[in-house]
């Protein structure tokens, strides 16, 4: 991995955190490939199902680029939790339990990465950021028995936008 050759910096830490959700996907690549057909068949419905939740998260992230208040950080965590739950439920309706487990793992990994990035700038985060999503707690047992990850265009866009915002803040 090219980051190993770089001198340690906050930017390197942020990039490493950002790679973890992708590592989750790679570790479950064979299972992921098996879900593509369902996602392709239902992409319009799946994209529209959580559009508002995705939009709200993007808005919160954009607000964070010029307003570094804890209220905005709290909104990001809340919107991230809401989008996670909505996406998991929508995809599960159309594509079933395997997709559900892939998404739960992906969202858990993404949430952990984003919280880690936020802590680079704000060591103490609002309560909304530290509370586990009830949905994840309910799925934890099932995950422990699942085989060892979603080409979610909106999720990736949101995560990449968020990573860029965190890198931007580290220079301020």
C-alpha positions, -999 to 999 in steps of 0.1 A, spaced: 0 0 0 15 33 -11 6 51 22 31 30 41 59 48 23 46 82 33 57 100 64 30 99 91 6 129 90 -30 136 99 -38 134 62 -23 99 60 -44 89 90 -75 102 74 -68 84 41 -61 51 60 -94 55 78 -111 62 45 -98 30 30 -112 7 56 -148 5 41 -131 -5 8 -111 -31 26 -144 -45 39 -158 -47 4 -126 -65 -9 -128 -91 19 -163 -100 8 -158 -95 -29 -172 -129 -40 -204 -123 -20 -206 -87 -32 -205 -99 -69 -234 -122 -62 -256 -92 -53 -249 -71 -83 -277 -85 -104 -304 -76 -79 -290 -41 -74 -288 -36 -112 -324 -48 -116 -337 -25 -89 -313 5 -92 -340 31 -99 -361 21 -70 -331 17 -47 -317 51 -56 -349 69 -50 -358 51 -18 -334 70 4 -329 101 -17 -340 126 9 -318 109 36 -288 110 12 -295 146 3 -297 156 40 -263 140 47 -247 158 17 -262 191 29 -248 186 64 -214 178 51 -214 208 28 -224 229 58 -195 216 77 -171 230 51 -179 265 63 -194 260 98 -173 239 121 -198 238 150 -207 208 170 -243 213 160 -233 205 124 -212 175 135 -242 162 155 -264 166 123 -238 147 103 -239 118 127 -277 118 129 -280 120 91 -255 92 87 -274 70 110 -307 78 93 -292 71 58 -277 38 70 -310 25 84 -330 37 53 -305 21 28 -303 -12 47 -341 -14 49 -347 -5 12 -320 -28 -2 -333 -57 21 -368 -53 7 -356 -60 -28 -324 -80 -24 -328 -100 8 -307 -111 38 -273 -114 21 -275 -78 9 -286 -67 44 -255 -83 60 -232 -68 34 -247 -33 40 -247 -36 78 -210 -44 77 -202 -17 52 -221 10 71 -206 -1 104 -171 2 89 -179 35 72 -193 49 104 -163 38 124 -140 55 98 -160 87 97 -161 89 135 -123 84 135 -119 112 110 -141 135 130 -120 128 161 -89 141 143 -105 176 145 -128 172 175 -116 148 202 -150 150 220 -179 144 197 -217 149 203 -236 121 219 -253 113 185 -219 103 172 -211 79 200 -244 61 202 -246 28 184 -274 26 159 -301 2 173 -303 -14 139 -266 -25 142 -270 -39 176 -299 -61 164 -278 -74 135 -246 -80 155 -255 -116 164 -264 -124 128 -232 -108 116 -211 -130 139 -225 -161 121 -224 -146 85 -198 -156 60 -170 -131 57 -194 -68 18 -225 -25 -22 -219 -6 -49 -239 23 -34 -232 52 -55 -247 77 -31 -230 63 -1 -196 64 -18 -202 99 -30 -211 109 6 -181 92 21 -156 107 -5 -172 142 1 -168 137 38 -131 126 35 -123 157 14 -140 179 40 -120 164 68 -87 168 49 -97 205 42 -103 211 79 -70 196 89 -53 225 71 -73 252 89 
